[in-house]
Structure formats: C-alpha cells, structure tokens
Amino acid sequence: MDNFAPLVYAPDVVVPGVSRNDALLCLPNSLSPDLVKGKVVLCLRGYGSGSTIGKGLEVKRAGGVGMILANSRDNDAFDVESHFVPTALVFSSTPDIIAPGLNILAAWSGADSASKDSIDQRVLASMTNEDNEPIQDYDGSPANPFALGSGHFRPTKAASPGLVYDASYQSYLLYCCSVGLTNLDPTFKCPSRIPPGYNLNYPSISIPYLAGTVTVTRTVTRVGRPGNSSSVYVFNAQPPYGVIVKAEPNVLVFDRIGQKKRFNISFTTQRYEFTGEARRDRYRFGWFSFF
C-alpha cells in the first residue's frame, strides 16, 4: 500500500434512516457503501448485539478495507475469531499490539504463516517483558502460549520467509464447521462428516483431549528469493509433557522455489499420573520447527 487508508467512526458513516447505535455496532446493512468504501471503520463490539465476525462482514459489504473493533467494557477479553477484513482489536482502552497476542488476528491469508526460523516457536518466547516482569493475560493471570501469540512482527522477513503453510478459503470454512460456525458463507455447506479442526494446514496444532495416537498432516511451500532455491530443513521438537512427537519424514529437501512438501506429525500420549498443572482438563504446550 502506497497510502494509508482513512479511518472513520461507524456512526459517522451510517446509512440514512438507520440509527447511529446500529451503525456504532456495525450491524448488518447499517454502514453506507458511499461513505465506507476504501476506509478503515472503527466499530464497537457490544454485547448481545451481533457477532464480531458479522461486524467484519458488514464492513466488507460496505467496501471497507479494515476494521478496528473496540470493547465497550473494560477488562473484558475478545473471543478468538478470524475476520473477513484486516482487523485490530482494542480492549480496556489499550491496543493489544504484541502480547498478550492470541487475539491479534487479521484477515485470513495463507501467506501470513510462520517462516523456517519461527514455525510454532511461540512457546520459546520469553514469558517476561523488557523489565523482566512476567507477561500477563488480559485478566492479570500469567500469559500462556494462547495469549503470547507469535511475538513481534518483522516485515523484512516477508521478503524470504522460508516455508509457509498455505490454506484455502474452503479450508478455513471447513475449520469453521468444526467449531460450530456453519452459516458464514451461504454458498458453502458443511459436509455430513466434518473433519477435525486440527486438519487445517496451519503452523500450530491443537488437539483437545488427546488419547492414544493422533497423526496430523501438514503441507509446506518453499518461498523466498530465487537465488535461495535449494534448502534442507530438519525437524526438531520440544513435546508437551507426557507426549511423544515424531515427524515423517523428519528432513525436507527443496530444490526450487514454490515446491511443496508434505509431512506427518504423530502425537502419542504416555502413561503417567495426571496431576496439578498437567491434569487431563488442561492444555499442555510444546513446539516444533523445521530448521
């Protein structure tokens, strides 16, 4: 983008005859395409007044290029959702820029996947800030990988990111089916047998209630500058406590830009006593990468 997009306040771009309150919440058909086209819209989240995904859809319908979604009450978190336009979330009057980072989600794009030296290494990030104080979640509790996100965004890495995990629009719709969001696109119908959410081709893997062995397939694409076409990546992992993690193959060899490679990762639970922080109803975290 050569120019910044103008920012507008939703009630100031309301359709004639629609209440400013409806526009403030970016409810369906409340925003004027004549006033919104090409702009970023500031919307209020609200409670019991339309889904946050629906607000992004309304901004997109009106021709907006982005959305800032603000909480209407302090100390409340945003649900983790993907939006149809690039979206920044603001809560408790403070922008959530770096960490906690779970709720920093922009528009869906396979090109935004992690690179060779940052694939799902969010749990390696320090749990402290520059003042050596623990990073906290929105409610003051210690931040876990769900809250930390992927850390700082470094635009210069985009020139040669290494490996990316591409996912199509339909793949995201299938993922939405797995979490109960079945009416996002009227032209798409969820299949009778919905695949598990962890099938989405994404750098991170989440397996609720892991028991026995689960195998997940991922496909990566080699991208970057043409001069760096040949490369070798080796699998490495720090498994969650009590879980054995293996990749097959565990070495990926690329000889050209744009080449795709598929690999399987298996997760196997070990027999041990689940107590304390490792009890069965809590997530445990690890990481994997291809270096």
N, C-alpha and C positions, 0 to 999 in steps of 0.2 A: 504494500500500500504506500503510495507516494504522499497521501494526505490523511490527516486524522478525520474520522467521521464525527459529525456534530453530535452532541449529547442533548437529548430532550427529556423533559419531565412528562410522564404519561398523561396527567390531567391537562397538559397544555396542547396535546395533540389528539384530543377526543373527537369522535365522530359527532357531528351536530345532532342534538336530541338525546345523546347518551349522557348519563350522569358522570360527573367528574370522579365520583367514588369508584364507579365501574372501571373507568379508564385508569385510575390510580392502581387498581389491582390487575390491570391488563386482562380483563375478562374477554371472552370471545366477542368479536365484532365491535369492540369498543374503541379501537385505535383507527385514526384516519390515514389511509394509504397516502393521500396527498401530502400529509404533514410528517409522516414517519419514514418514507422511502429514503434509503441511504443513510439513516441515522441510528445511533445507539439510544435505546429507550431505558429510562430508569423506572422500574416497576416496584410496587410494594408487594411483599409476599402475602400478607393477610392470613387469616385462619378461617377455615370453613368457607372459603370464597375462591374456589378454583384451584386446580393443581398447579404446581410450579412449572411442570412440563407444558401445561396448557398455556401458561403466560408466554413462554418462549415461542410456542406455535402462533400465538396471536401477533407477537412482534414480527415473526417471519411472514405471516399472512399480509401484514400491512406494509411489507417491504423493508423492515428494519434489518440492519446488518449486525446488531449485537444488543445485548440486554445487561443491565445492572439490576440485580434482584436484591432488594434490601429487606431485612427483617423489620417487622412492625413492633417487636418487643425485644427488650434487652435480654441477654443471657439465654437465648433460645438458639438451638442448632438448626441447620438446614438438613433436610433429608438428602442422601446421596443420589443424585439423578443426573442423567445426561440430557443436554438441551439441544434444540434444533438450530440455535444460533449461538455464536460465541457468547459466553455468559460469565460475568464476575459476580460473586456473592459477597454481600456486606452484612455483617451482623454485629450487634452490640456496639454500633457506631464506629466499628473498626474494620478496615478492609483486611480480609484474610489472604495475604499475599504469598507467604512462604510456608509457615507452619503455625498451627495445625493445617495440614494440607489436603485432607481427604475430600473436602467439599470444594476444591478448586477444579471444576470441570468445565471445559469449553465445548464447542461443537464436536460431534463425532468425526474422527479422522484417523484412518489407519496410519497416516504419515506422522502422527504425534507419538508413536511408540518409542520405547527406550532404545538406546544405542548399545553398541558392543561393550562399552565400558560402564553401562549403567542399567543393564537389564535386571529389573526387580531387585535392586540392591537398596531399596528404601530402608530396610531394617538395619543396614550398616551405618546409616547416618547417625551422627551423634544425637543423643537424647537431651543434649544441653545446648543452650544458646551461647552467643559470644561472651556473655558474662558468666558462663559456667553454671547457669541456673537451669533446672530441668524444664524442658519444653512441656507445656501443659495443653490439654484439650480445652474446648470452649467452656467446659464446666469446672475447670480447675484441676481435674484429675490428670495423672501422668499421661502424656501422649504415647499411644502405641502406633504401629505402622499404619493402621487405618487413618489415623489423624495426621501423621507426619507427611504423607504423600511422597512425592518423588524428589523433594528438595528444590534447590534453585533451578530455574530455567535458564539455560545458556544458549542463546540464539546462534552463536558461532558454531556450535556442534552440529547444527542442522545442515551445514554445508557438506559434511561427510559423517553421517550418523552411524555407519556400520551396518547393523542389522535392524530391520523394522518388522513389526508384526502387523500385516495388513488385515483388515476386516471390512467386509462389505456392509452396505446399508441393510441388506436382508439378514446378515449375520447378527447385527445388533437387534433387529426386530425379533429374531428367534431368541436372543438372550432376554429381551423384554418379556416374551411369552413365558420364559422360565421363572420370572419373578412376578407373574400375575398381571403384567401390563399388556392387555390383549387388544386394545382398541386404538392404538396410536396411528395406524395407517389403515383407512377403510379398504384399500386395495390389497391388503395382506391379511391372510387368515392363518392363525396358529395351527400347526399340524396336530393331529389327534394324539400322536406320541411326541411330546415336547422334549427336545434334547436337554440335558443338564446344563446349567449356566456356565460351568467351567469349560464347556466346549468352545466358548468364544475365543477366537485367536487373539489373545491379549498377553502382554508380558507377565502379568500377575496371575496367580492361580489360587482360587479359594474353593476348598472342598468341605462343606459342612458335614459334621458327623461322620468323619472318615472311619471306616471299619474295614479291616482286611486290606485288599489292594485295589487301588484305582489308578488307571492309566489314562493320561491326558495327552492328546496330540497337538502339536504346535507347528506352524509353518513360518519361517523367517525368510526375508528377502534381503539380499546384499545390495546396498545402495551406497552412493558416495561419488567421489571424483573418479573419472575414467582411469586415471593413472594408478589408482589403488585397487585394481580389479581382483588380483589374486590374494587370497587370505585364508587363514586357518583359524578356527575358533574351537576352544576346548571347554567342555562342560565342567563347572565347579558348583558346589552347593554346600550350604550350611543348613541341614534339615531342622525342622521343628523338633523339639524334644519328643522322643518316643516314636519317631517316624523315619523310615528308611527311604531315601530318594535316589533314584537311578535314572539315567538318560540313555536312550538307544536310538541312534548312535550317540556316542559322547564326544565325537570330533566331527566338525562340519568343515568341509573343504570347498571353497568357492574359487572359480577361475574367471568369472566375469561379473560385471555389474548387472543387476536385475535378476540374477539367478536365485532360485528358490530352493530351500531345503526343508524337509520335514523331519521332525524327531518326536519321540515319545518319552514322556516322563512318568515313571511309576512311583506311587506313594503307598507305602506299606506300614501299617501300624504294628508296633511291637507290644508284646505282653508286659505290662508293668502296672503298678498301682497308681491310679489317677487320684491325686490329692492336691489340695491347695490351689495354686495358680494353674496347675496342669489338670484340673478336674475336667470331666468329659464335656461340660457345657460351656467351655471357654475356648476361644481360638488360641492356637499357638503359632508362632511366626518363625519363618526361616527365609532363606533366599537362594536363588540360583542365578547363574550367569553363564554366558559363553564369552570367554576372553580370547 
